[in-house]
Amino acid sequence: MWEIIVAFILGIVEGLTEFAPVSSTGHMIIVDDLLLQSHKLFSQEVANTFKIVIQLGSILAVVVLFKNRFIDLLDLKKEKHASKRLKLTHIFVGLLPAAILGLLFEDYIDEHLFSIHTVLIGLVAGAVLMLLADWLQPKVTKIEVVDQIGYKQAFLVGLFQCIALWPGFSRSGSTISGGVLLGMSHRAAADFTFIMAVPIMLGASGLSLLKNWSYFTMDVLPFFIVGFISAFLFAFVSIRFFLKLINRIKLVPFALYRIILAVIIYLIIF
């Protein structure tokens, strides 16, 4: 029974933080240390597979929320004749920089950047970037909705996404900040961030899942299912809530929260 409770809690953490600009990595480090590692419920391999499963739950929430947008993107005839609309090619351009750097430096990142120290640096540095984005954003917003994004803006936001290869920086924190600095509204930048996140996260999670398929055994299946459903439900609610508020509250509250989180992690771990 305790395993199911842990799965539910970890699903909540994943769902609430995966797409918010607060770094799901930083949060998972805390709960992983307190729940999975400290109680030694499962092997490290099963724990890693579980994290992939609950991330897929969060991705599914984005797909459901943006289903009409994804249907439009996959309608190639409609895309061909639309002059001012977000297209698959915009997503590809946005994904290209991080995809190339991720492939080139994947081993180095896995070996050298996944530590408490680097995550703390990412949390604080990401918070600074978000504060700067709100303070330095152009006075006139050039792009109010996601369909107004051009290829240049898509590519530049993609460059900001490269920063998130450093664990703790947060993909959404980096790309929303970049979009705001480029003259997008917070909502337009957030919409583009979430849509762009699905293919890259789905691809990475799918490959990881195939590698870890042997760990899907009957004794851990309830643990995986509860975590997946929990992550999906809480991601669905948190994303809807975030998108309704982001133009009003902007990034400063999230930046301050990240700094507080970094202090908490430091006090717990050190």
C-alpha positions in Angstrom: 0.0 0.0 0.0 2.9 2.4 0.8 4.2 1.9 -2.8 0.9 3.1 -4.2 0.9 6.2 -2.0 4.4 7.0 -3.1 3.4 6.5 -6.7 0.5 8.9 -6.3 2.7 11.5 -4.5 5.4 11.3 -7.2 2.8 11.6 -9.9 1.5 14.7 -8.3 4.9 16.3 -8.2 5.6 15.4 -11.8 2.2 16.6 -13.0 2.4 19.9 -11.2 6.0 20.8 -12.1 6.8 19.2 -15.6 5.5 22.1 -17.6 5.6 24.9 -15.0 8.8 27.1 -15.1 10.0 25.7 -11.8 12.2 22.8 -12.8 10.6 19.3 -12.4 14.2 18.0 -12.1 14.8 20.0 -8.9 11.5 18.8 -7.4 12.0 15.1 -8.3 15.4 15.2 -6.7 13.8 16.1 -3.4 11.0 13.6 -3.5 13.2 10.9 -5.0 15.7 11.3 -2.1 12.9 11.4 0.5 10.6 8.7 -0.9 12.2 6.3 -3.4 15.8 6.3 -2.4 15.4 6.6 1.4 12.9 3.8 1.6 14.5 1.6 -1.1 11.1 0.6 -2.4 12.5 -0.5 -5.8 15.7 -1.0 -7.6 17.3 2.1 -9.2 16.3 0.7 -12.7 12.7 0.3 -11.8 12.7 3.8 -10.2 14.2 5.3 -13.4 11.6 3.5 -15.5 8.8 4.9 -13.2 10.0 8.4 -13.8 9.7 7.9 -17.6 6.2 6.5 -17.2 4.9 9.5 -15.2 6.5 11.9 -17.6 4.5 10.3 -20.4 1.4 11.0 -18.2 2.3 14.7 -18.2 2.9 14.6 -22.0 -0.6 13.1 -22.5 -2.1 16.0 -20.6 -0.6 18.4 -23.1 -1.8 16.4 -26.0 -5.4 16.3 -24.7 -5.4 20.1 -23.9 -3.9 21.1 -27.3 -5.6 18.3 -29.3 -7.2 20.7 -31.8 -3.9 22.4 -32.3 -2.2 19.1 -33.0 -4.9 18.0 -35.3 -4.4 21.2 -37.3 -0.7 20.8 -37.4 -1.1 17.3 -38.8 -3.5 18.5 -41.5 -1.0 19.0 -44.2 -3.5 20.4 -46.7 -4.7 23.0 -44.3 -1.1 23.9 -43.3 -0.1 24.3 -47.0 -2.8 26.9 -47.7 -2.6 28.8 -44.4 -0.6 32.0 -44.6 -0.5 33.1 -40.9 -0.7 30.0 -38.7 1.6 27.9 -36.6 2.9 25.1 -38.7 4.9 21.9 -38.2 7.9 23.6 -39.8 7.8 26.2 -37.0 8.0 23.4 -34.5 10.8 21.7 -36.3 12.8 24.9 -36.5 12.3 25.5 -32.8 13.4 22.0 -31.9 16.4 21.8 -34.1 19.0 23.6 -31.9 18.4 21.6 -28.7 18.0 18.4 -30.6 21.5 18.8 -32.2 23.2 19.9 -29.0 21.4 17.2 -27.0 22.7 14.5 -29.3 26.2 15.9 -29.4 26.5 16.3 -25.6 24.1 13.7 -24.3 26.9 11.5 -22.7 28.6 14.5 -21.2 25.4 15.9 -19.7 24.5 12.5 -18.2 27.9 12.0 -16.7 28.7 15.5 -15.4 25.6 17.7 -15.1 23.1 15.5 -13.2 24.2 16.3 -9.7 22.8 18.3 -6.8 25.3 21.1 -7.3 24.5 21.6 -11.0 20.7 21.5 -10.4 21.1 24.2 -7.7 23.0 26.3 -10.1 20.3 25.8 -12.8 17.5 26.7 -10.4 19.1 30.0 -9.4 20.4 30.9 -12.9 17.0 30.1 -14.4 15.3 32.3 -11.8 17.6 35.2 -12.8 16.8 34.7 -16.5 13.1 34.7 -15.7 13.4 37.9 -13.6 15.4 39.6 -16.4 12.7 38.5 -19.0 10.0 40.2 -17.0 12.0 43.3 -16.3 13.5 43.7 -19.8 10.5 42.6 -21.9 9.7 45.1 -24.8 7.1 47.7 -23.9 5.1 46.8 -27.0 4.1 43.1 -27.4 4.6 42.1 -31.1 3.2 38.6 -30.8 0.0 38.2 -28.8 -1.0 34.7 -30.0 1.0 31.7 -31.0 -0.1 31.8 -34.7 1.9 35.1 -35.1 5.2 33.4 -34.4 7.5 33.4 -37.4 10.5 31.2 -38.2 13.0 33.6 -36.8 11.3 33.8 -33.4 10.8 30.0 -33.5 14.5 29.4 -34.0 15.6 32.0 -31.4 13.2 30.4 -28.8 14.8 27.1 -29.8 18.2 28.6 -28.9 16.9 29.5 -25.5 15.7 25.9 -25.1 19.3 24.8 -25.4 19.9 26.4 -22.0 17.5 23.8 -20.5 20.0 21.0 -21.3 21.6 22.1 -18.1 19.4 20.2 -15.4 17.5 22.5 -13.2 17.1 25.4 -15.7 13.6 24.2 -16.8 12.6 23.9 -20.4 9.5 26.0 -20.0 11.3 28.6 -17.9 14.0 29.1 -20.6 11.7 29.1 -23.6 9.0 31.3 -22.1 11.7 33.8 -20.9 13.2 33.8 -24.4 9.8 34.3 -26.0 9.0 37.2 -23.7 12.4 38.9 -24.5 11.7 38.5 -28.2 8.4 40.4 -27.9 5.9 37.6 -27.3 3.1 37.7 -24.8 3.6 35.3 -21.9 0.6 33.3 -23.1 1.9 33.0 -26.7 5.4 32.0 -25.4 3.8 29.4 -23.1 1.6 27.9 -25.8 4.6 27.5 -28.2 6.6 26.0 -25.3 4.0 23.4 -24.5 3.4 22.4 -28.2 7.1 22.3 -28.9 7.7 20.1 -25.8 5.5 17.2 -26.9 7.5 15.8 -29.8 11.0 16.1 -28.1 9.8 14.7 -24.8 7.7 12.0 -26.4 10.7 10.9 -28.5 13.1 10.9 -25.6 10.7 9.2 -23.3 9.7 6.6 -25.9 13.3 5.6 -26.6 14.0 5.3 -22.8 10.9 3.3 -22.4 11.9 0.8 -25.0 15.3 0.4 -23.3 13.6 -0.3 -20.0 10.7 -2.4 -21.2 12.0 -5.5 -19.3 11.2 -3.7 -16.0 7.5 -3.8 -16.7 6.6 -6.7 -14.4 3.3 -7.5 -12.8 4.5 -6.7 -9.3 5.4 -3.0 -10.2 2.6 -2.5 -12.8 0.1 -1.0 -10.2 2.8 1.3 -9.1 3.4 2.5 -12.7 -0.4 2.8 -13.4 -1.1 4.9 -10.3 1.8 7.2 -11.1 0.8 7.6 -14.7 -2.8 8.5 -13.9 -1.8 10.8 -11.1 0.7 12.7 -13.3 -1.8 13.0 -16.1 -4.6 14.4 -13.9 -2.4 16.9 -12.1 -0.6 18.0 -15.2 -4.0 18.6 -16.9 -5.2 20.8 -14.0 -1.9 22.7 -13.5 -1.4 23.5 -17.2 -5.0 24.8 -17.6 -4.5 26.9 -14.4 -1.1 28.2 -15.6 -2.3 29.2 -19.1 -5.2 31.2 -17.6 -2.9 33.1 -15.2 0.4 33.5 -17.0 -0.4 36.8 -18.7 -1.4 38.3 -15.4 1.1 37.0 -12.9 4.0 36.6 -15.4 7.3 35.0 -14.4 8.4 36.8 -11.2 6.5 34.6 -8.7 7.9 31.4 -10.3 11.4 32.8 -10.2 11.1 33.7 -6.5 9.7 30.2 -5.8 12.8 28.6 -7.6 15.2 30.5 -5.4 13.3 29.3 -2.3 13.3 25.8 -3.7 17.1 26.0 -4.2 17.6 27.0 -0.6 15.4 24.1 0.6 17.3 21.6 -1.5 20.6 22.9 -0.2 19.4 22.7 3.5 18.0 19.1 3.0 20.9 17.7 1.1 23.8 19.5 2.7 
